[in-house]
Amino acid sequence: RVADGGAGCLLLTELPNDLSRLHEELMSSGREFFALPVMEKEKVGYQQSPEFRGYMRQGAENTAGAVDEREQLEFGREEVRPSSARPCEAAPEAKIYEFQSGGMAWLVAT
């Protein structure tokens, strides 16, 4: 009943047809991606992304000092990164949250 705070999960049911198809495509794409060999998935590793987007292998992330036993793909909306989001001597005013705006590396289908 409480949707704002804490850890949890949200399950939407009875989606409209167009959203149901999109959900099926997303799930299928996710299964295909995670079935790839680790070396292939690491081509879009989060270490290569200033926005911290991309693949994280199992055990690469931790929460409160404990290793998270999952692999994941962090992604977000494609956006133009604000020019101030690149910290350097010329832009010391960069705000950490601005690093979340930017592009996403994608695997190229072969």
Secondary structure, DSSP 8 states (H G I E B T S, - for coil): ---SSSS------S--HHHHHHHHHHHHHHHHHHHS-HHHHGGGBGGG-TT--EEE-TTS-EETTEE----EEE---B----GGGS-STT-TT--GGGGG-B--------
